[in-house]
């Protein structure tokens, strides 16, 4: 299990609610959270994957996402 971090534009509880179904259904995702108080709105995901499915799930919900190395 690896902890992946992403910069996003997920900025409120309503936004989190929009991405929840997609992230919860993404294969390999164990746990995730968005720090909406951080200026870069950091999404942290514990996952077995490389992040591509996570990026797709967030983009499909209508948000911007960029992996932080």
Secondary structure as UniProt FT lines:
FT   STRAND          2..8
FT   HELIX           13..24
FT   TURN            27..28
FT   STRAND          29..35
FT   TURN            36..37
FT   TURN            39..40
FT   STRAND          42..47
FT   HELIX           52..60
FT   TURN            61..62
FT   STRAND          65..68
//
